[in-house]
Amino acid sequence: MTNKRILEPATTLRPLPVVLLSCRDTNGENNIITLAYAGIMCARPPVVTVGIRPATHSHGIICRTREFVINLPGEEHLEAIQLCGTKSGRQLDKFAASGFTPVEASRIKAPLIAECIISFECTVRHVIGAGSHDVFMAEVLAVQVDQERCDERGWPLSGEHRPVMLNLGGYYGLGESLGSR
Ligand SMILES: Cc1cc2nc3c(=O)[nH]c(=O)nc-3n(C[C@H](O)[C@H](O)[C@H](O)COP(=O)(O)O)c2cc1C
């Protein structure tokens, strides 16, 4: 006897940290897309994945340029997260509309978002069609951090950064520390 109920296959594996992916098209136009389908795949070399719908403007840019930056926003960026996740760069300059500042990256042409505490400069190594989303597996070539809000290892200082999580039903903040591991 069990109290489990078997559901249809689904991806209700939450919460997920919300990230902002910035990219630059071959014509020099910058764009930002809000993503929750993002994760770490490998530590050495550092490899990340993002899942992006082919219909988005960002998907086309990343296929053309094979590079992007993953930026970690904070609770203070909630409005911009929503804007970059509901409007398309085809219609709107999302850097201008959100008030974010593009900054040149060190290893790639795609811009960083200055206001985000940490940014990962990535180059695409593999593209895998998975169905509704394509998976871009990318190597991190450089990491840039806000040195006033991170420690000497480049880790965001607790109290200096409040990440945004996507849970079932909406956005959530991170709770208190439960202890070190
Ligand atoms: C919280 C949140 C998370 C999202 N996560 C994803 C995602 O992981 N993959 C994706 O393809 N779209 C995701 N979206 C939707 C895109 O951000 C949205 O389609 C965006 O307008 C596409 O912009 P673009 O056309 O400029 O690329 C998300 C939206 C929100 C609000």
The ligand as a MOL file (V3000), in Angstrom:
LIG
                    3D

  0  0  0     0  0            999 V3000
M  V30 BEGIN CTAB
M  V30 COUNTS 31 33 0 0 0
M  V30 BEGIN ATOM
M  V30 1 C 10.8720 32.5780 -15.5660 0
M  V30 2 C 10.9700 32.2320 -17.0450 0
M  V30 3 C 11.7460 31.1620 -17.4400 0
M  V30 4 C 11.8620 30.8210 -18.7960 0
M  V30 5 N 12.6350 29.7620 -19.1560 0
M  V30 6 C 12.7870 29.4700 -20.4640 0
M  V30 7 C 13.6570 28.4030 -20.8640 0
M  V30 8 O 14.3180 27.7750 -20.0470 0
M  V30 9 N 13.7380 28.1410 -22.1930 0
M  V30 10 C 13.0570 28.8640 -23.1470 0
M  V30 11 O 13.1820 28.5600 -24.3480 0
M  V30 12 N 12.2470 29.8800 -22.7930 0
M  V30 13 C 12.1100 30.2100 -21.4810 0
M  V30 14 N 11.3120 31.2550 -21.1140 0
M  V30 15 C 10.5980 32.0160 -22.1640 0
M  V30 16 C 11.5070 33.0050 -22.9090 0
M  V30 17 O 12.2450 33.7770 -21.9880 0
M  V30 18 C 10.6360 33.8900 -23.8190 0
M  V30 19 O 10.0710 33.0900 -24.8260 0
M  V30 20 C 11.3670 35.1000 -24.4060 0
M  V30 21 O 10.4210 36.0970 -24.6980 0
M  V30 22 C 12.1400 34.7750 -25.6720 0
M  V30 23 O 12.8450 35.9400 -26.0590 0
M  V30 24 P 13.5880 36.0990 -27.4770 0
M  V30 25 O 12.5630 35.8600 -28.5540 0
M  V30 26 O 14.1000 37.5100 -27.4480 0
M  V30 27 O 14.6990 35.1010 -27.5280 0
M  V30 28 C 11.1800 31.6010 -19.7700 0
M  V30 29 C 10.3980 32.6960 -19.3560 0
M  V30 30 C 10.3050 33.0210 -18.0150 0
M  V30 31 C 9.4760 34.2100 -17.5990 0
M  V30 END ATOM
M  V30 BEGIN BOND
M  V30 1 1 1 2
M  V30 2 1 2 3
M  V30 3 2 2 30
M  V30 4 2 3 4
M  V30 5 1 4 5
M  V30 6 1 4 28
M  V30 7 2 5 6
M  V30 8 1 6 7
M  V30 9 1 6 13
M  V30 10 2 7 8
M  V30 11 1 7 9
M  V30 12 1 9 10
M  V30 13 2 10 11
M  V30 14 1 10 12
M  V30 15 2 12 13
M  V30 16 1 13 14
M  V30 17 1 14 15
M  V30 18 1 14 28
M  V30 19 1 15 16
M  V30 20 1 16 17
M  V30 21 1 16 18
M  V30 22 1 18 19
M  V30 23 1 18 20
M  V30 24 1 20 21
M  V30 25 1 20 22
M  V30 26 1 22 23
M  V30 27 1 23 24
M  V30 28 2 24 25
M  V30 29 1 24 26
M  V30 30 1 24 27
M  V30 31 2 28 29
M  V30 32 1 29 30
M  V30 33 1 30 31
M  V30 END BOND
M  V30 END CTAB
M  END
